[in-house]
Amino acid sequence: MQDIYIDDIGSGFPLVLVHGYLGSSEMWNLQKKFLCKYFRVISPALPGFGESYKVQPLNSINGIAKLILKCLDKKKINEFHLMGHSMGGMIVQEIVKISKNRVKKLICFATGSIGDIPGRFEPMDETRKRLKKNGLKETINRVPQKWFAEGNKAKYYYFCKNAVKNISLETADSALIAMKNWRGYENLKNIKQETLIIWGDKDVSYNFDQVETLKKNIPNSKLDIFKGCSHNIHLEQPQKFNKIVKKFLE
C-alpha cells in the first residue's frame, strides 16, 4: 500500500489526531494551530480521504489502526497521546487495544463503542443504500451538515466541503462497511489510560447512550459535554475545545 499523507508539526510529546468519516487532516487545522505550540502534532489523512485520496481505501477499523501504527513506527514514535473523532474514535480505541502500552492519554471525541450506532440519524445500511442509489454528491451534501448545530451555515463548514473534493464512492462505502462491522464494547474495560470523552448535546450521530457507555465502562474516564454543539465541536467551539484538550493532556 502506498503511503498516506501525514501532517507533522510542532515539537514536544507526540499527539496523534485521527479524523472521522468524510474527513481529512485539514479538519484539525484549528487544533493544530493551537496545540503545536505544546506538542508534536501528527494528523494523518486516512486512506482514500482528504490528502490521501489517491490511496486505496480500507474497509476495516482494525486495518486502519494497524496502518497508523505502522506510520508511527516509521517516524520512530513509540509513545504518544491519541485523539479520535467519530469514526476516528473507533480507530483510536482499536489502536489502544493492539498497541500494548504505547498510548499515554486518550481522547474519545463524539464517538461510541459500536460501529452500527443505535439511535444514529439513520442506520449505516440506510446510508450505504442511499449512497449507492443517489450517488456520492447527495451523501456529501446531506450528511456533513448534520454534524453542525447550524448545518451548512456554520462558520467552519467549509472544512467539510474541502475534505470531500476528491474522494470516491468506494472510499465512502468502504468506511461505512468498516464502521458497521466494528465492535469495541468488550474492550472498554481494558482501556487503562486516563481518558477524556467529549460530546455535544445536539449530536445526532452519537446519542448520550453511546458516550455514557464509554464513561461507565472505561475505568479512568471523564465526560465533558458541550451545550448547543452537534458532532463537530472542534469546529463549532474551537477555542473552548482546544483549551480543554490542552488542560487534559498536561
PENORNOR-V283947 format. One line per field, one symbol per residue. phi: phi as a letter, one per 30 degrees, with the letter a starting at -180 (. if undefined). Layout:
# PENORNOR-V283947
phi: ???
This chain:
# PENORNOR-V283947
phi: .ddddbdbbibjddbcccdcehcadddceddeeddddbbdccbdcdejchdcdddedccbdddddddddddddedhcccadbbbcheddddddddedcchcdddbbbcchbbcbddddideadedddddddddcjdeddddcdedddbdchdcdeceedddddcecdcdddddedddedeccbcedcedddcddbcccacdcdcdbdeedddddddcdecbbccccdiccdcedccbeddeddddddddd
